[in-house]
Amino acid sequence: MAAPSASFFDAAYENETAPWVIGEPQPEVVALERDGRIGGAVLDPGCGTGEHTIHLARLGYDVRGVDFSPRAVEMARANAAEQGVAAEFAVADAFALGEEERRYDTVVDSALFHMFEEADRTAYAASLHAACRPGGVVHLLALSDAGPGFGPQVGDDAIRHAFGAGWELEDLRTATYRCYVADEGGATLLNVQPGSTVDLPAWLARIRRR
Ligand SMILES: C[S@@+](CC[C@H](N)C(=O)[O-])C[C@H]1O[C@@H](n2cnc3c(N)ncnc32)[C@H](O)[C@@H]1O
């Protein structure tokens, strides 16, 4: 199956029930910042409604959120304005990051990589390689195939395979990704009440560009 299109995501945002929209940054990303793992020019690819870019901009980081869904970027800008944070967002394709002039020291990928098929993951890693400075770090938070099948998932082998030559996998550990469960089907699968959040098994990788 091909990766979902920008119009698919535009529609998901219109419905306002997208499971990744939890109204706050992922706890794992908050912890990365607290642990001093973020620095320099920061890229948030597939930024969605902007929670991570807003969180980091509020703390004074030089951060840019990009998403290929114009609706996501519109919502991210509105969220930043509502919170009084000067955060930068742009519509951009994660497969063409090297075409921009800007280069990055830190990338925070929250739930983008796991959307892609194998060939696209390799192409995405190449795009990140072009966009990062040598020594730059990609933090990758992706839903794990150890989870209950709520949304796309990947195995750790997918991360190892996509980030091969030109990268060093410094750390790969189990983590969690917080999701919003809107409907009965998802709630039954996950054994929670509709309208609640749940922390699902994920991978958190730290990958350094050589
Ligand atoms: C699962 S959501 C995650 C959003 C956010 N990072 C989070 O964790 O809440 C994936 C996001 O990636 C965006 N996306 C998917 N493919 C993309 C691509 N090729 N280029 C840029 N953004 C993309 C989607 O529009 C969507 O906003």
The ligand as an ORCA input file, in Angstrom:
! r2SCAN-3c Opt
* xyz 0 1
  C       0.800     10.362     12.482
  S       0.917     12.081     12.151
  C       2.061     12.606     13.421
  C       1.963     14.094     13.717
  C       2.905     14.594     14.816
  N       4.295     14.445     14.472
  C       2.591     13.926     16.136
  O       3.315     13.065     16.613
  O       1.542     14.283     16.699
  C       1.947     12.095     10.688
  C       2.066     13.475     10.055
  O       3.011     13.402      8.998
  C       2.517     14.113      7.889
  N       3.130     13.525      6.687
  C       2.904     12.307      6.148
  N       3.653     12.128      5.044
  C       4.387     13.261      4.892
  C       5.345     13.697      3.941
  N       5.701     12.932      2.895
  N       5.901     14.915      4.098
  C       5.552     15.714      5.144
  N       4.630     15.371      6.051
  C       4.069     14.154      5.936
  C       1.008     13.982      7.957
  O       0.338     15.019      7.271
  C       0.781     14.012      9.454
  O       0.576     15.326      9.904
*
